[in-house]
Amino acid sequence: MFGIPLFELSWLIIGLVAAGAITGLLAGLFGVGGGAVAVPILYELFRFMEVPEEVRMPLSIGTSLAIIIPTSLRSFYAHRAKGIVDMTILKQWAVPVVAGVMLGSLIARYAPADLFKIVFIVVAGVSAIRLLFGNERWRIADDVPSGWFMRAIGFIIGVLSSLMGIGGGQLSNLFMTFYGRPIHQAVATSSGLGILISIPGALGYIYAGWPRAAQFPDVVALQPPMSIGYVSLLGVILFIPTSVLAAPVGVRLAHSLSRSRLEVAFGIFLLLVCLRFLVSVLT
């Protein structure tokens, strides 16, 4: 099946189901869609399925964006119920974030595979340094800006998130904490940003990957009904149930941790993601 021995496929399925639970837990805990976990795992899955290198990373990212749609929704509503989501920021970012995601999806249609990994490395590395080694003095201002600058930040977050397959939590958490917002509020607000990114992002990657399937007719993982463009239905089906169930657990855990512990945990998580893709680029 899929060119993989049944024994190996069984373990892959078990691993994907478990990874879905981890993705959901991290989505609730850190206010991220879980893409930073899902993308590396999907990348390995598609390697086993002999997906060519030039389309393996965008297929992983597009699938990740589709996976985090329900996870982001579940995480956002759980955080909103606790009353700490900043809806003003989400309203300011709504249009520019979606526009950025659309541009990122267009870039994905033509970009080389290593570009996606490099974006991962840079963003995860900067975020990890800020969280692990920063302090209260690492602050640009006491509150977030407004006007065109705020909209420009939203656009940049949309572009980079769509190239990483994430819900924007890494970037928005970094931005909001630089502007004096508590980490718990940054996490909660970031969960709403995941909705703005994941839905148009998944649609954009379907568009970006649609003509690529015709270029690789022998790659089963890229063909319908296994995939629609750069979105793998196998990955979506296996990830979503456990990720949705685990997201509220992560939310409860986030609100039980101190600010310092949450920042250290998030920083270590991002550093591991950064190292994972750095090794991939260099080898």
C-alpha positions, -999 to 999 in steps of 0.1 A, spaced: 0 0 0 14 34 -11 46 16 -19 54 10 18 54 -25 35 23 -30 57 44 -32 89 61 2 82 28 17 72 12 5 105 39 22 126 36 54 105 -1 55 111 4 50 149 30 77 148 8 101 130 -21 96 154 3 101 184 17 132 167 -18 146 162 -23 144 200 11 162 206 1 188 180 -32 196 197 -15 197 231 11 222 219 -16 242 201 -34 248 234 -3 252 255 15 277 233 -13 293 212 2 278 180 -15 257 155 10 229 160 25 232 126 60 233 139 54 197 151 33 185 122 56 197 94 87 177 104 66 146 110 48 149 77 81 155 60 93 121 72 61 104 63 63 117 27 100 106 26 88 70 33 62 74 6 90 84 -18 76 119 -25 103 138 -44 123 163 -24 112 193 -45 76 189 -35 80 171 -1 83 203 20 54 222 4 32 191 7 41 189 44 33 226 49 0 226 30 -11 195 49 -1 211 82 -22 242 74 -52 221 68 -46 201 99 -45 231 122 -78 245 111 -99 226 137 -71 227 162 -69 265 160 -107 268 162 -108 246 193 -79 263 210 -92 298 202 -126 292 217 -111 276 248 -88 306 253 -116 331 246 -138 315 272 -112 325 297 -115 361 286 -80 370 277 -80 371 239 -73 406 226 -100 409 199 -88 444 190 -55 430 177 -72 402 158 -95 427 140 -65 449 131 -47 420 116 -75 402 99 -72 417 64 -34 421 62 -28 386 76 -51 370 50 -34 390 22 0 379 34 -11 342 35 -23 346 -1 11 360 -12 29 332 7 8 306 -10 17 321 -44 54 320 -35 50 284 -25 40 275 -60 75 284 -73 99 284 -43 127 259 -39 123 234 -10 151 248 11 134 282 13 107 268 35 133 252 59 153 285 61 122 304 71 116 278 98 152 282 111 153 320 112 119 325 128 123 296 153 158 307 162 150 343 169 119 333 189 138 308 210 166 333 218 140 359 229 122 334 252 152 317 267 176 346 272 154 377 271 141 396 300 118 425 308 143 450 293 140 433 259 110 454 251 104 479 223 74 496 239 48 492 266 20 485 242 14 474 207 14 500 179 -15 509 157 -22 521 122 -2 511 91 27 496 111 4 472 129 -11 462 96 23 457 80 33 434 108 1 414 102 10 411 65 45 398 73 32 373 98 8 360 72 35 356 46 60 338 69 34 316 85 21 304 52 57 295 42 62 276 75 29 258 78 21 273 112 -8 292 127 13 323 133 17 317 171 55 318 170 56 352 153 27 369 171 39 357 205 73 372 197 58 405 185 33 409 214 58 401 241 83 426 226 55 452 230 48 444 266 19 420 264 19 392 290 28 358 276 -6 343 285 -24 370 266 -1 366 237 -7 329 236 -45 333 238 -46 359 210 -23 339 188 -47 310 189 -72 333 171 -46 342 145 -43 306 136 -78 307 122 -70 336 100 -39 318 86 -49 282 84 -81 284 63 -69 306 34 -34 290 37 -48 255 31 -69 268 1 -38 285 -12 -17 254 -11 -44 234 -28 -41 260 -56 -3 260 -55 0 222 -57 -27 214 -82 -5 216 -113 24 199 -96 5 166 -93 3 164 -131 41 168 -132 46 137 -109 19 112 -121 38 83 -106 38 98 -71 7 83 -54 9 107 -24 3 137 -47 -27 123 -67 -64 125 -58 -79 110 -37 -47 108 -16 -41 145 -19 -57 177 -32 -29 199 -45 -4 203 -16 -29 190 10 -26 153 19 -59 139 29 -42 109 46 -23 133 69 -54 154 76 -75 123 85 -50 109 109 -40 141 126 -72 160 132 -92 137 156 -65 134 183 -53 170 179 -88 184 184 -92 163 215 -59 173 230 -61 211 224 -82 219 255 -58 199 277 -30 222 265 -51 253 273 -57 241 308 -20 234 312 -11 268 299 -32 286 324 -17 265 353 19 274 345 38 305 356 49 331 329 86 321 333 79 284 330 57 289 299 83 311 282 111 285 289 90 256 277 81 275 245 117 286 239 130 250 242 103 238 219 112 264 192 149 257 196 144 220 189 124 228 158 151 252 146 178 225 151 157 199 133 155 219 101 191 232 103 203 196 102 179 189 72 193 219 52 230 210 59 226 172 51 
